[in-house]
Amino acid sequence: MIQQYFQGTDDPGAAREEMLASYPSGRIAEAVEVADAVLFLLSERSSFINGTSLVVDGALLAKTY
């Protein structure tokens, strides 16, 4: 999906660099990283977790502007 977004811009390279610069982690997530978080929440290992959000965003929300 992200590749389609970049291809839909006037300058895909610049759009990618701009997005990369916005992430404190310095990279865009791989789909498997998001899937791993979902699998964890579906597993017994998360059985005591409830009423909270698991943010998988490469520290984007933690970024200080």
GUVO-470126 format. One line per field, with one value per residue: residue in three letters; residue number from 0; x, y, z of N, C-alpha, C, O, CB in turn. Coordinates in steps of 0.1 Angstrom, whole numbers. Glycine has a CB too. Layout:
// GUVO-470126
aa c(ALA,...)
i c(NUM,...)
n_u c(X,...)
n_v c(Y,...)
n_w c(Z,...)
ca_u c(X,...)
ca_v c(Y,...)
ca_w c(Z,...)
c_u c(X,...)
c_v c(Y,...)
c_w c(Z,...)
o_u c(X,...)
o_v c(Y,...)
o_w c(Z,...)
cb_u c(X,...)
cb_v c(Y,...)
cb_w c(Z,...)
END
This chain:
// GUVO-470126
aa c(MET,ILE,GLN,GLN,TYR,PHE,GLN,GLY,THR,ASP,ASP,PRO,GLY,ALA,ALA,ARG,GLU,GLU,MET,LEU,ALA,SER,TYR,PRO,SER,GLY,ARG,ILE,ALA,GLU,ALA,VAL,GLU,VAL,ALA,ASP,ALA,VAL,LEU,PHE,LEU,LEU,SER,GLU,ARG,SER,SER,PHE,ILE,ASN,GLY,THR,SER,LEU,VAL,VAL,ASP,GLY,ALA,LEU,LEU,ALA,LYS,THR,TYR)
i c(0,1,2,3,4,5,6,7,8,9,10,11,12,13,14,15,16,17,18,19,20,21,22,23,24,25,26,27,28,29,30,31,32,33,34,35,36,37,38,39,40,41,42,43,44,45,46,47,48,49,50,51,52,53,54,55,56,57,58,59,60,61,62,63,64)
n_u c(8,19,38,22,11,34,40,18,24,38,66,80,104,111,88,90,114,106,86,102,118,100,97,109,123,135,128,104,77,78,54,52,60,38,19,30,26,-2,-6,6,-13,-34,-26,-21,-2,-8,-29,-36,-37,-58,-81,-65,-44,-23,3,18,39,65,75,63,42,54,72,86,76)
n_v c(-12,12,16,21,45,61,60,73,100,131,131,103,95,118,119,96,101,123,111,92,109,118,98,89,65,62,47,29,8,-27,-49,-73,-67,-53,-73,-91,-79,-80,-108,-113,-101,-117,-141,-164,-153,-127,-126,-113,-87,-60,-34,-14,3,-8,7,7,22,31,50,73,87,94,113,145,176)
n_w c(0,8,-12,-34,-26,-27,-55,-65,-62,-72,-71,-63,-49,-34,-18,-4,11,26,42,56,70,89,108,139,142,118,97,76,87,83,69,83,108,119,117,135,159,160,160,185,202,198,209,236,252,256,274,297,291,286,277,266,242,217,203,172,156,150,168,161,173,197,190,195,187)
ca_u c(0,28,44,12,10,45,38,7,28,46,80,80,116,109,77,96,123,98,80,112,123,90,97,121,130,142,124,89,75,75,41,53,61,24,13,35,18,-16,-5,8,-25,-43,-20,-23,8,-14,-42,-38,-38,-71,-84,-54,-40,-9,7,28,41,79,77,58,34,63,80,84,77)
ca_v c(0,24,18,27,59,68,60,83,113,137,127,92,95,129,116,85,107,131,102,86,119,120,87,88,52,64,37,26,-5,-38,-55,-84,-61,-50,-86,-97,-72,-86,-122,-113,-98,-129,-152,-166,-144,-114,-129,-104,-74,-55,-20,-5,3,-11,15,2,33,35,61,86,95,99,124,158,186)
ca_w c(0,8,-25,-43,-22,-33,-69,-68,-59,-83,-69,-53,-41,-24,-9,5,20,35,52,64,79,100,118,148,140,106,86,75,91,74,72,92,121,123,118,147,170,160,165,199,209,196,215,251,259,259,280,309,285,282,279,262,228,213,192,164,147,149,177,155,183,207,185,200,176)
c_u c(9,35,34,10,22,44,27,11,36,60,81,92,115,99,82,105,116,92,90,117,113,91,110,129,138,139,109,88,73,61,41,55,47,17,18,28,4,-15,-2,-5,-35,-38,-24,-13,3,-27,-45,-38,-52,-73,-73,-52,-25,-5,19,31,55,82,72,50,43,72,77,86,82)
c_v c(13,27,25,41,67,70,70,97,118,133,116,92,106,125,105,92,116,122,96,96,121,110,88,75,52,54,35,11,-15,-44,-66,-79,-57,-63,-93,-92,-78,-100,-122,-111,-109,-141,-153,-157,-131,-115,-120,-89,-71,-40,-11,-6,0,-3,10,12,38,47,74,94,100,110,137,168,199)
c_w c(0,-5,-35,-39,-29,-48,-74,-66,-71,-83,-59,-44,-30,-14,1,15,30,46,61,74,91,111,126,146,127,95,87,79,80,78,82,107,127,126,131,159,171,165,180,207,208,204,230,259,263,267,292,304,281,284,275,247,227,201,185,153,146,157,171,165,194,203,191,188,181)
o_u c(6,37,38,8,19,47,28,3,40,67,83,91,119,100,79,104,120,92,88,120,117,85,121,142,146,146,102,96,68,58,32,51,45,10,10,25,-1,-24,-7,-8,-44,-46,-28,-15,8,-35,-57,-40,-58,-66,-72,-57,-17,-10,29,26,58,91,75,52,39,79,65,96,84)
o_v c(22,38,33,50,77,81,75,106,110,131,119,89,103,128,106,89,116,126,95,93,126,112,87,76,44,53,38,3,-12,-43,-67,-85,-59,-65,-99,-99,-81,-104,-131,-118,-111,-151,-143,-153,-124,-106,-119,-80,-78,-35,0,-14,3,-6,8,11,49,55,85,106,110,116,141,168,208)
o_w c(-7,-9,-43,-48,-34,-53,-85,-68,-80,-93,-47,-32,-19,-2,13,27,42,58,73,86,101,121,120,147,125,85,97,76,69,90,91,116,139,136,138,169,182,173,186,217,216,205,236,270,271,268,295,312,274,293,282,240,235,190,191,142,141,153,176,165,201,211,191,181,173)
cb_u c(-9,38,49,-2,10,58,35,-4,37,45,89,79,128,106,65,103,133,87,72,124,125,77,96,117,120,157,131,84,63,86,34,66,69,17,16,51,18,-22,7,18,-32,-44,-5,-21,21,-17,-42,-27,-28,-82,-89,-41,-43,-7,9,25,32,82,92,49,23,71,80,94,63)
cb_v c(0,23,5,19,60,61,47,80,114,152,139,79,98,142,110,75,116,139,91,82,132,121,74,90,40,63,24,28,-6,-50,-61,-93,-48,-41,-95,-95,-57,-85,-129,-102,-85,-133,-152,-180,-143,-106,-143,-106,-72,-63,-18,-9,17,-27,30,-13,45,37,63,82,86,87,124,161,188)
cb_w c(12,19,-31,-41,-7,-30,-75,-60,-47,-83,-65,-61,-50,-31,-17,-3,12,28,45,55,72,93,110,162,140,109,88,61,100,74,59,89,121,113,106,148,169,146,157,203,203,181,213,255,251,246,285,319,273,289,292,270,222,211,197,157,151,135,180,143,189,212,170,212,170)
END
